[in-house]
């Protein structure tokens, strides 16, 4: 499971059937500025926590024993620049794929 939160320009709402303030003349395709956050499943929060800490990321919420943990930009939600978030949640059904294999999650 991969849930991606996207920041976008005008026009994305109409793509998903949501009304917005764009006019009929504005038929330009949605343009994405970037990805602000991703949410990933894990079967072992402690192992995932250690992995992201080893990459040098800052834990801004949760921890190695939590059901939900966020790694983000320096300062965290209270004082950071809010530029990115990697969210992890524990899934009882997620299983790591075998080497060179696919476990049916994601694309």
Secondary structure, 3 states (H helix, E strand, C coil): CEEEEEEECCCHHHHCCCCCCCCCCCCCCCCEEEEEEEEEEECCHHHHHHHHHHCCCEEEECCCCCCEEEEECCCHHHHCCCCCEEEEEECCCCCCCCCCCCCCCCC
